[in-house]
């Protein structure tokens, strides 16, 4: 009895949910200092904590920036709350009119 392999359901590589700094530099072609300068100015998505000292950028936020770098929505308000387990969660709202808001 022969078994044939089904090639129609071949596994595909999935995109990561978060990108580390080296990946962001490669994807955007921006330097490290340009990325952090733009984050501080609200012109680039901020990184999020991945636990411990690790940080990364959400794929969806990077895709939004890539689709329209000059029209990226700038930060207005950032509320940091703690969950019952002690994890920090940022709630960010945005407005293209405010160029000086930050989320620390």
C-alpha positions as CSV (number, residue, x, y, z in Angstrom):
1,X,0.0,0.0,0.0
2,X,1.5,3.3,-1.0
3,X,1.0,6.6,0.8
4,X,1.2,9.8,-1.1
5,X,2.0,13.1,0.5
6,X,-0.6,15.8,0.2
7,X,1.3,18.9,-1.2
8,X,-1.7,21.2,-1.1
9,X,-1.5,21.7,2.6
10,X,2.2,22.4,2.8
11,X,3.1,24.3,6.0
12,X,3.8,28.0,5.3
13,X,5.9,30.3,7.4
14,X,3.9,32.8,9.4
15,X,4.9,36.3,10.2
16,X,5.9,37.0,13.8
17,X,3.6,39.1,15.9
18,X,6.5,41.2,17.1
19,X,9.7,42.3,15.5
20,X,13.0,43.0,17.3
21,X,15.1,46.1,16.6
22,X,17.4,44.4,14.1
23,X,14.4,43.3,12.1
24,X,12.8,46.8,12.2
25,X,16.1,48.3,10.9
26,X,16.1,45.8,8.1
27,X,12.4,46.3,7.2
28,X,12.3,50.1,7.4
29,X,15.9,50.9,6.2
30,X,16.1,53.4,9.1
31,X,19.0,53.6,11.5
32,X,18.7,52.7,15.1
33,X,18.9,56.4,16.1
34,X,16.4,57.5,13.5
35,X,13.9,54.9,14.8
36,X,14.2,56.1,18.4
37,X,14.2,59.7,17.4
38,X,10.9,59.1,15.4
39,X,9.4,57.2,18.3
40,X,10.2,60.1,20.7
41,X,8.6,62.5,18.2
42,X,5.5,60.3,17.8
43,X,6.3,59.7,14.1
44,X,7.0,55.9,14.5
45,X,5.2,53.2,16.4
46,X,6.6,52.8,20.0
47,X,8.1,49.5,21.0
48,X,6.2,47.3,23.6
49,X,7.6,45.3,26.5
50,X,7.9,41.6,25.8
51,X,8.9,40.8,29.3
52,X,12.1,41.4,31.3
53,X,14.4,43.7,29.2
54,X,13.1,42.5,25.9
55,X,11.1,44.9,23.7
56,X,9.7,44.6,20.2
57,X,7.4,46.3,17.7
58,X,4.0,45.0,16.8
59,X,3.7,43.8,13.3
60,X,0.4,45.6,12.7
61,X,1.9,48.9,13.9
62,X,4.8,48.5,11.5
63,X,2.6,47.6,8.6
64,X,0.5,50.8,9.3
65,X,3.6,52.9,9.3
66,X,5.0,51.3,6.2
67,X,1.7,51.9,4.3
68,X,1.9,55.6,5.0
69,X,5.1,56.8,6.8
70,X,4.3,60.5,6.5
71,X,0.7,60.1,7.5
72,X,1.3,57.9,10.5
73,X,-1.0,58.8,13.4
74,X,0.9,60.5,16.1
75,X,0.4,59.8,19.8
76,X,-1.9,61.9,21.9
77,X,-2.6,60.0,25.1
78,X,-1.1,57.0,26.8
79,X,-2.6,55.4,29.8
80,X,-0.5,52.8,31.5
81,X,-2.5,50.3,33.6
82,X,-1.5,47.2,35.5
83,X,-3.3,43.9,35.2
84,X,-4.1,41.7,38.2
85,X,-0.9,39.8,37.6
86,X,1.1,43.0,37.6
87,X,1.8,43.3,33.8
88,X,1.9,46.8,32.4
89,X,-0.6,47.5,29.6
90,X,-0.5,50.7,27.5
91,X,-3.7,52.1,26.0
92,X,-2.7,54.6,23.3
93,X,-5.0,57.0,21.4
94,X,-3.8,59.0,18.4
95,X,-4.5,62.3,16.6
96,X,-2.6,63.6,13.5
97,X,-2.8,67.1,14.8
98,X,-0.6,66.6,17.9
99,X,3.1,66.4,17.1
100,X,4.5,66.5,20.6
101,X,2.7,63.8,22.6
102,X,4.8,60.9,24.1
103,X,4.1,57.6,25.6
104,X,6.7,56.7,28.2
